[in-house]
Amino acid sequence: MNSNRRQFLGLALGGPALAATAVSARGSEPTTKTSAHFVILGAGAAGTALANRIASRFDGAKVTIIDARKAHYYQPGFTLIAAGLKPADYSVSTTAEWLPRNLEWIEEAAAEIDPEGKSVTTTSGKKVAYDYLLVATGLRLNYEGIEGMSLDLIGKDGIGSVYAGPDYAAKTWEEMNRFTDKGGVALFSRPATEMKCAGAPLKYAFLTDDYMVRKGTKSKSKVIYAAQNKGFFSVPIVSEKVRMLFEERKIDYTFDHVMKKIDPARKIATFATPEGDKEIGYDFTNVIPPMVAPDVVKNSPLAWQSGPWVDQGWAEVDKGTLRHVRYPEIFAVGDIAGVPKGKTAASVKWQVPVALEQMAAQIEGKESTVKYDGYTSCPLITRIGRAMLVEFDYKNNLTPSFPGIIAPLEELWISWLMKEIALKATYNAMLRGKA
Ligand SMILES: Cc1cc2nc3c(=O)[nH]c(=O)nc-3n(C[C@H](O)[C@H](O)[C@H](O)COP(=O)(O)OP(=O)(O)OC[C@H]3O[C@@H](n4cnc5c(N)ncnc54)[C@H](O)[C@@H]3O)c2cc1C
């Protein structure tokens, strides 16, 4: 598995070499004959990779993908755009260019899923029947979950938001650049919900701090990181390393703070804490909204029915097979999957083959032992030119792809290169089903 991971993380630092290896490897993959109709909801990282893999894994299958979005976003690039290192169009391509031929693309959103009747209805009322349903809708950024917050505030009066999209990431950079020229109070936080790339809020705090140091404005400034619970990261050893870096860089931190309100006129954010609401003033803040399942899943029988995720609405799938616990012909892959880890593009790479092998075994009347182990990877930028390549699994084990070469908890230039240069080529190869 390690060598495949290395390929994903792009040790070759080049897409073509990687793609060539993968194509020949794919030539020896088994194919399963089936006339089944596979319907994929969402043509983002997971949906596109699934579409390309299904095309080569199943002989005779019919594939339909449903997604209204014409643009494809390479989201790991948003952090680089918001750090002034890449232009907004660095993350933008088209959905059409990644999809395989011989696939039907319905350019609408899915509005309703009927798992009993095995059909999906689109926003225009079109009903699409399926034999297998692959749910890959990603998640919804719930900006309304923070009182006073709206997208039109981004890029003004000290408000940034890296997550909102490439143009908003560019506006965030303009605001962060203005702020770091003069300094002041920089406030960072993250939501209490599950979120994609949970390292991204930390990365942006470190990057802003680094700019202030470089511009000579740090000494008259204050950087505050308000964590949503009692740690900075779900893996304890990584959380402790972040705490040490915060101490070293004189970044203040506080725990159990969840942003609930923002007042742009007064530049004050209100946090829910165990002791009641607390206000913190800022000159610059990166607002990260709560993240929930899109309504089509959240309001469907696919969502978790009990437990901590009921309000967030993630698809209730088995964490190893990614198969829905009540509907065996439904799988969830990517951010929408209601599993304890794995809301990263790197996780998608490991989830897609699992869903495929599980479906192939089901079609062939066999049982597959292929399981997803929770692999998640986060190149945690700690300053410009340095990152820690943090990789882990469900059990919070660190799972380095390059043991003895790249130490996961060291700030290294090579780990930075992987994020800055290699990740996009390997992400693109993954979309094509070749990594
Ligand atoms: C700032 C930031 C930094 C990140 N950094 C990293 C990183 O360094 N490394 C890493 O591995 N990952 C990173 N990620 C996470 C990574 O981008 C996501 O985990 C990944 O894109 C998830 O893929 P997905 O297919 O589940 O969702 P997406 O790629 O978001 O795609 C979801 C698709 O579903 C569609 N959709 C939504 N609702 C419907 C509907 N009702 N019907 C039909 N289609 C629908 C959308 O239009 C979209 O095209 C980062 C993300 C962000 C935002």
Ligand as a Chemical Component Dictionary entry (heavy atoms), coordinates in Angstrom:
data_LIG
# 
_chem_comp.id                   LIG 
_chem_comp.type                 NON-POLYMER 
_chem_comp.pdbx_formal_charge   0 
_chem_comp.three_letter_code    LIG 
# 
loop_
_chem_comp_atom.comp_id 
_chem_comp_atom.atom_id 
_chem_comp_atom.alt_atom_id 
_chem_comp_atom.type_symbol 
_chem_comp_atom.charge 
_chem_comp_atom.model_Cartn_x 
_chem_comp_atom.model_Cartn_y 
_chem_comp_atom.model_Cartn_z 
_chem_comp_atom.pdbx_ordinal 
LIG C1  C1  C 0 -9.359  24.997 1.825  1  
LIG C2  C2  C 0 -9.271  23.530 1.557  2  
LIG C3  C3  C 0 -8.040  22.887 1.626  3  
LIG C4  C4  C 0 -7.948  21.507 1.393  4  
LIG N1  N1  N 0 -6.707  20.922 1.442  5  
LIG C5  C5  C 0 -6.604  19.589 1.183  6  
LIG C6  C6  C 0 -5.319  18.965 1.153  7  
LIG O1  O1  O 0 -4.287  19.598 1.352  8  
LIG N2  N2  N 0 -5.256  17.633 0.894  9  
LIG C7  C7  C 0 -6.380  16.887 0.635  10 
LIG O2  O2  O 0 -6.264  15.686 0.385  11 
LIG N3  N3  N 0 -7.626  17.463 0.676  12 
LIG C8  C8  C 0 -7.762  18.786 0.926  13 
LIG N4  N4  N 0 -9.005  19.372 0.915  14 
LIG C9  C9  C 0 -10.238 18.529 0.907  15 
LIG C10 C10 C 0 -10.668 18.017 -0.471 16 
LIG O3  O3  O 0 -10.710 19.041 -1.420 17 
LIG C11 C11 C 0 -12.046 17.349 -0.332 18 
LIG O4  O4  O 0 -11.995 16.419 0.723  19 
LIG C12 C12 C 0 -12.448 16.634 -1.614 20 
LIG O5  O5  O 0 -12.636 17.581 -2.644 21 
LIG C13 C13 C 0 -13.717 15.815 -1.398 22 
LIG O6  O6  O 0 -14.205 15.306 -2.603 23 
LIG P1  P1  P 0 -15.786 15.098 -2.812 24 
LIG O7  O7  O 0 -15.941 14.542 -4.174 25 
LIG O8  O8  O 0 -16.340 14.362 -1.659 26 
LIG O9  O9  O 0 -16.415 16.565 -2.757 27 
LIG P2  P2  P 0 -16.247 17.742 -3.820 28 
LIG O10 O10 O 0 -14.943 17.625 -4.522 29 
LIG O11 O11 O 0 -16.528 18.987 -3.057 30 
LIG O12 O12 O 0 -17.396 17.490 -4.901 31 
LIG C14 C14 C 0 -18.765 17.409 -4.581 32 
LIG C15 C15 C 0 -19.589 17.562 -5.859 33 
LIG O13 O13 O 0 -20.942 17.232 -5.567 34 
LIG C16 C16 C 0 -21.783 18.162 -6.204 35 
LIG N5  N5  N 0 -23.097 18.213 -5.528 36 
LIG C17 C17 C 0 -23.431 18.825 -4.365 37 
LIG N6  N6  N 0 -24.735 18.661 -4.108 38 
LIG C18 C18 C 0 -25.239 17.922 -5.133 39 
LIG C19 C19 C 0 -26.532 17.451 -5.456 40 
LIG N7  N7  N 0 -27.608 17.707 -4.676 41 
LIG N8  N8  N 0 -26.692 16.736 -6.605 42 
LIG C20 C20 C 0 -25.637 16.468 -7.416 43 
LIG N9  N9  N 0 -24.390 16.910 -7.162 44 
LIG C21 C21 C 0 -24.195 17.637 -6.036 45 
LIG C22 C22 C 0 -21.007 19.479 -6.173 46 
LIG O14 O14 O 0 -21.478 20.378 -7.180 47 
LIG C23 C23 C 0 -19.585 18.990 -6.409 48 
LIG O15 O15 O 0 -19.250 18.999 -7.783 49 
LIG C24 C24 C 0 -9.119  20.767 1.098  50 
LIG C25 C25 C 0 -10.367 21.424 1.000  51 
LIG C26 C26 C 0 -10.445 22.787 1.203  52 
LIG C27 C27 C 0 -11.782 23.483 1.071  53 
# 
loop_
_chem_comp_bond.comp_id 
_chem_comp_bond.atom_id_1 
_chem_comp_bond.atom_id_2 
_chem_comp_bond.value_order 
_chem_comp_bond.pdbx_ordinal 
LIG C1  C2  SING 1  
LIG C2  C3  SING 2  
LIG C2  C26 DOUB 3  
LIG C3  C4  DOUB 4  
LIG C4  N1  SING 5  
LIG C4  C24 SING 6  
LIG N1  C5  DOUB 7  
LIG C5  C6  SING 8  
LIG C5  C8  SING 9  
LIG C6  O1  DOUB 10 
LIG C6  N2  SING 11 
LIG N2  C7  SING 12 
LIG C7  O2  DOUB 13 
LIG C7  N3  SING 14 
LIG N3  C8  DOUB 15 
LIG C8  N4  SING 16 
LIG N4  C9  SING 17 
LIG N4  C24 SING 18 
LIG C9  C10 SING 19 
LIG C10 O3  SING 20 
LIG C10 C11 SING 21 
LIG C11 O4  SING 22 
LIG C11 C12 SING 23 
LIG C12 O5  SING 24 
LIG C12 C13 SING 25 
LIG C13 O6  SING 26 
LIG O6  P1  SING 27 
LIG P1  O7  DOUB 28 
LIG P1  O8  SING 29 
LIG P1  O9  SING 30 
LIG O9  P2  SING 31 
LIG P2  O10 DOUB 32 
LIG P2  O11 SING 33 
LIG P2  O12 SING 34 
LIG O12 C14 SING 35 
LIG C14 C15 SING 36 
LIG C15 O13 SING 37 
LIG C15 C23 SING 38 
LIG O13 C16 SING 39 
LIG C16 N5  SING 40 
LIG C16 C22 SING 41 
LIG N5  C17 SING 42 
LIG N5  C21 SING 43 
LIG C17 N6  DOUB 44 
LIG N6  C18 SING 45 
LIG C18 C19 SING 46 
LIG C18 C21 DOUB 47 
LIG C19 N7  SING 48 
LIG C19 N8  DOUB 49 
LIG N8  C20 SING 50 
LIG C20 N9  DOUB 51 
LIG N9  C21 SING 52 
LIG C22 O14 SING 53 
LIG C22 C23 SING 54 
LIG C23 O15 SING 55 
LIG C24 C25 DOUB 56 
LIG C25 C26 SING 57 
LIG C26 C27 SING 58 
# 
